[in-house]
Amino acid sequence: MARKLVKSEVIEIVIPKGSTGSKIQLPDIPNLRNVHLINIETYYQESMPKSPVSSNNVIPFALARVIFLTLQSYNGKNFMWQRWLISFVNAFNGGLIFSWFPIMFVGQKVNFPKSYIEIMDITQISATEDQALLLDITYSETAAKEAKDKESNFSNQS
């Protein structure tokens, strides 16, 4: 039986200090172009104080609870619209009871630069420092990339 190679990457969405905008686009992450989405997890300051990407302070729970995530595919259609960010908090990092069951995707390809977060209460945004919203993206590669990765071993390194 063939097994999928599963990979993970933490991405950061910077919420600029004093921001008055409620909609922020996700960054373009070259490693995540054309990958198949499996899962998303997020964190807040009480469980992960600093971003491993930039060392910015991670958003507090008060801000996380007023953020919603929309994901768009490459065909220009939203396949997830305004999903509450808190639903991506895993139970083991302080999640709420319903997050014991992670949201699983079926391999959709996300157009990250066309996807975005919406902040429903901008008064929760810090006036003094940029903050980090972290998304831990679990994914699998395209079949061609995965086949190439499976060829690598101790004797055959890239």
Phi, psi and omega in degrees: 000129179283136179252142175283140172276124181253134181234167182215144176214134176269127175245156182240132171254117181278128174256105186296143178302140177066015182302137177252356178273146182258353182239126181231126179289149174283151181287158173276117181248104184308322179298337186257008176288130175066020174271164181261116183289133178247315184202157173229137173229148178230167183225159172230170191304326183292340178251336177214097187296321185238147177285132175288347181278314187230353187070008172295154173293137177284149182301143177283165180304321181302325177278320180303324184285353178245019180248140178233145186246133174239130179245137180242143177271176181288347177274006176085007181253141175282125176257350171219122187240121174050053176277130182300125183304323182300335180290352177259009177273122180288145181302332183279352174244033175098018184290164177281170188301321183288344181276008172293343180247098185296148176284121180253138177257167184246034175090021177299150174260123185262131171270088187302317181294344177263353178270161187202166170249154173236132179256115187278346178219092185290351176291346179278350181284137180298138177270349188245345182209149171294147179236158183248128168258121183258134172238121176266108185265120174258132188208169169236154182279172171295160183302319181295315180293319179297319179298319178295318179297324182291339178285338182288139174203187183302321182277341185232072182267150177274000000 
